[in-house]
Amino acid sequence: MKKHLLLFCFTFIIGQVFSQVSENKIKVYLLGTFHFSQTDSSYQVMDEKHQKSINELNDIIVGLNPNKIFIERMPDFEKENKMDSLYTAYFNREKETNNPNEIWQVAFKTAKRLGHKKLYQCDHPGNYGSLYAEIEEYAKEHNQMNILEYDAKGVTKPKTNTLNRDSLMQSMTLLDFIKWLNSKEVQSTAHAHYVNVFPQIGHTDVYDYKKNYLLGTKLTADWYRRNIYTYSKMINQLDYSEKAIFLLIGNDHIPIIRHLFESNPYFEVMDVEKWLGKME
């Protein structure tokens, strides 16, 4: 009898805990973007047509009413990037910003409209550039360039590499291009090459551990490491009273960060194709 009573109490308590978690999940809105200031010179985000599109995007984000907006900047480098003071100065003046970077055009503008006194930085340093150069050099010397060029078995070519990106951007509105970047088709291929291209570069005889053993996995591991740190920096700036949070970050980061939030029972990742909409 006592055992049954204890089991009932334990089950009841666990049920109550999970019920509270499921009822109070923080909504997570993740938006992958391209870097506005790193585009072809003919693509000027300050042009009237792109500003109209940015305003439409910002209207959508404001409608989500996130309690905190996170951006792709490193909080541990605040002394160098001065993002907090830059946003405070922007918040306190009436003049709009003419900085073309997506952080200014989207995050600054939406945060100010929402009355947020602060933006939350969450990026973490990675070594993509140096690691890619290392595996590219190895691939050239060891007849593995076909893997890096997506011409081998078991590799995925990112959707963004199958089309002329500049032409695509010119042929649609900025908002539609961002919708395309966040589509399931583009997202899945953007992530796939990190897990099926780079790990096949290097000395791949798994029974023979020596120099350059599975060299490309270093890049994949570093990419995961960077995004796990980004996620960690986000959740460590929450007090769990938030109803919703929003992240603006480079498109390729989204799949890993989304998986981490989906794996955490305190969060509910909102379907971007539902709240942002699909490309027209």
N, C-alpha and C positions, 0 to 999 in steps of 0.2 A: 504493500500500500504506500509506504513511504517513498519507494523507488518511483512509483507511478506519479506521486505528487511532485517529487523533485523534477521528473521528466516534464511534467505539465508546466511547472513554473519556468523551467529553462526554456522550453519551446515558446512559452508566452513572452518571455523577456526578449528572446532573439527576434520573435515576430514583431514586437513593438519597436525594436531598434531599426530593423529593416524597413518597417512601415514609415518611420520618421525620415529615414534616408530617402525613400522613394517619393515622399510627399514634399520634401524640401530641396530637391535637386536644383543646383545652380545651372541655368541655361547658358550654354557656351556657343557663341557665334564666331566661327572661324572664317576669315576672308583671305584667300590667297591673291596676291597682286603681282604685277610687274613693277619694276622700279621706274617711276615716272621720269626721273632725270637722267636715265641711262638708255634713252631711246635714240632712234635715227634722228639726225638733225632736222629733218623735215617734219617731225612729229613734235609739236609744241603743245604741252598740256595747258598752257596759259591761253591758247586760242579760244575764242568764244564758244565754238561748238563743243570743245572738250570740257570747258568750264560748265557748260549746261549739263553735260553728262555727269560730271563730278558732283554737281549740285543734286542731281537725281539720285546718285548713289548715296550721298550724305543724308538726303531725306529718308531713305530706306533705313540707314543705320540709326538715325535719331529716333525713328519709329520703333526700333527694337528696345530703346530705353535701357541700354546697359549701365550698370552701376560703375564699372571700371573699363577703361579702354587701354589695351596693351599694345605696345609698338616694338618694332624690330630695332631696338637700341640696347646697349649694354649698361645696366645700372651701375656695375662696378667700374665703369669708365666715365661716370658722371662728371668728374673733374675735367676731363678732356672734352666731352661732347656737350656739356652744359645744357642738356635737354630740358631739365626742370626750369631753369631760369629763362630759357628761350620761350617755353610755353607760357610761363607766368607773364612775361612781357607781352606776348601776343594776346593773352586773355584780358589784360588790362587796357588794351588800346582798341580803338574803333576801326582802324584801318585794316583791311584784309591783307593777308600775306601774298607775296609774289614769288615765294620759293616754290619751284615746281615739284619738289620731292613729295611722294605720296603721304609721308607723315604729316607734312604741313597742309597739303591740299585735302586730305581726308580726315586724319586723326585730330589734328589741331582744330579744324573747322567744326567737326561733329562734337568734340569734347566741349568746345566753347558754347555751342548751341544748347548742350545739355546742362551747362552750368558747372561742369567739372573743373575743379581748381588744380587738378593734377592728372598727368598721363603716367602710365606705368610701363617702365622699361623691362624687357625680359630676354633680350638676345644674349647669346653666349659665343665667344670666339671659337672658330674652327680652323682647320688646316686644309680645306678643300684645294686651294690653289697649289700649294707645295706638294700635296699628296698626288694630285692629278698629274702634275708635271713628272713626278717620280714614276708613276705607273705608265704614263705615255712614253717616257724614255725607254722603259723596260719593254713595252709592247713593240716599239720600233725595232729594238735590237733582237727580239726573240719571236718575230713573225706572229704577233698577236694583235696587230692593228685592226684586223678584220672584226675583232670583238668590239673594240672601242668605236668602230664605225658601223656597228649594228649589223654586220654581215656575217653572222655565225649562228650556229644552232643554240637555242636556249636563251636568246637575248631579246630584249624588247626595245624598240625604237620609240622614244617619247613622241607623243602626238605633236608637240610643239616643234619637233625637228622634221616632221613630214611635210610641213607647209611653209610657204614663204611668210615668216612672221610679220615682217614690215608691211608687205602687201595686205595681209589679213587685217592688221591694225588700221591701215588706211581705208579699208573697205567697210568698216563697221564703226559704230560709236564706241567710245571708251568703255561705257557701261556694258555693252554687249561683249566686248573683248574680255572684260573681267568675268562676265558670266560664263564665257567659253572656257577661260582658264580654270574656273571652279567646277566645271562639269565633271561628271563621274568618269567619262572617257579620258579626258585630259589628265585628271588627277591620278588615275590608276597607272597610266603609262609614265607619268612624271616620276612616280615612286619606283616603278618596276625596274628601271635601269640601275638603280642603286643596289638592288638585291640580285640582279641576274647578269649584269655586265661586269662591273668592277670586281666581284668575287672570282671571276674566271681569269683574271689577269695575274701573272706571276708564275712562280714555280708551283705547278698544280698537282704534282705527284704527292698525294696525301700521305704516302708511306715513307717519304724521303724528306725529312725536315732539314732544310739548309737555307742559305741566304735567299731572300726574296720568296720564301715559302708563302703561298697564297697572298702575294703582295697587295692585290687590290682590296682585300678585306679590310686593310687599314683605313682606306677611304670610307668604306661603308660603315665601319665601326665609329669613325670620327664623326660622320654625319648623324648617326644615331645619338652619339654622345652629346653633340651640340643641341639637338632637339630635345633630348631628355632634360638637359640643363635648362633650356628655355621653358619647358613645362614646369620644372621645379621652381624656377624663379616666379612663374605666374602664381602657382598655388601658395607659395610662401608670402605673397602679398595680399592674400585674402583673409578676411575674418569670418567668413562663412555666413555672414548676414546678407550677402549679395543675392539678388534675384537673377541677375544676368551679367555676363562679362563678354567683351568683344576683343578679338585679336586681329590686327592688320599685320601681315607678314608676307615675305616672298612665297610664291605659289608652291615651290617644291617642299617647303617645310610642313605644309598642312597634313599630309597623310600620317606621318609619325605622331605629330602632336594630337591629331584627331583620335588616333588609336589609344594614346595614353589617357585622354579624357574619357573616352568610351569605356576604358577599363576601370575607371574610378567611379564607384557607385554614388558618389556625392554630386556627380555632374550629368547633365543631359546635353549631348551635342546636337544642335539643331541643324536640320537638313538645309544646306545652303541653297539648293535648287528650289526649295519652297519659300524661304524668306527673301532670297535675292531675286529669284526668278530665273527662267531659262532664256538662253539667247533667242531672240526673235528671228 
